Structures are given as structure tokens and as C-alpha cells.
Amino acid sequence: MNDQQAVKAISAAPATAGAPGHTSEYLTFSLGSEEYGIDILKVQEIRGYEKPTAIANAPAFIKGVVNLRGTIVPVVDMRIKFSLGKAEYDQFTVVIILNVAGRVVGMVVDGVSDVMQLAADQVRAVPEFSGAFDTQYITGLGTVGERMLILVDIEKLMSASDMALMEQTLQ
């Protein structure tokens, strides 16, 4: 699916809440060989990757800022944030523009797949990892056939401390 198809799919997707017995919709994206899903209601738009303007002394995962129709948007590289190795930017790399905690944020990912509906019985709890690493931002594991999606709570991922860090960086 290309960027334009993904945007059309998002626009055409009916908004459904995650109430029990209902389906929830997720935008699926890839980072390396893994697939992730975020709540479609947090997505504002999908754009092709363009090199952001770097900000001095910003953490490595904050690639910089872009001007989105007059709004300065910080851009976070998820591959770096998740410690998934060196980020490679190509024609499939996209920036998902999100509305998180009243702030517009760009999230760089390797590519977007589609919009997927998951019923409550298709979402499994996150296994316990005995504190080996932080899983608080993972809401569950979605399964559709042989596909498994790591469902991410983008509000928790872009935690208050990260958002405060972005605010400080932009000042």
C-alpha cells in the first residue's frame, strides 16, 4: 500500500471506539521485521519522509522538526526510540502525523500497511517479562490469521517526560 492509498483508507475507515464487544481500528506500520498498530483515531495524516530540520542538543530519537502548514512539528524516529538499530530512509519510509495529548507529533516508521479492525477476542494480553524491559506502552498483541501486531498506546509511548523533553528542545 502506498502513502496515498493509506490516507484514503484512513479517510474511508469508519471511526469505532474500543468498547467491549466492538471492534477497534488500528493503523498498522512496520519497524524492521515487526508490525505495530496504533489507534486510528490518533492519526492525523501520513506523509512521505522529508529530512527534518535538526535541533541542537536534541536526543537522538528526535530527528528534528518540520513545518506542517504553519505548525512546527517535532519528528520522532521510532526505530531509534525502540533501539532497533540504524534507521535507513528510503522511498517506503513515512511520517505518521499524530495528535498526542493535544500536541501534533510526527513519527518516522519504515512503512505503513493498512487499517485493520480487531475485535476484543483478537487482542491478547502482553506477556510478563519480569521487568526485563518496559512494556507499559504496549496495550496487547493483536492476531489476524498468521499476522501478529504489537498494539501500542501512543499516549503512553510519547510519555509526559518525552513530551516535556520535546517542548524543551523546541524552545
Helices and strands as residue ranges (DSSP letters): H 3-12, E 23-31, E 34-39, G 40-42, E 43-48, E 62-68, E 71-77, H 78-81, E 94-100, E 103-109, E 111-119, G 120-122, E 123-124, E 138-144, E 147-152, H 154-157, H 160-170
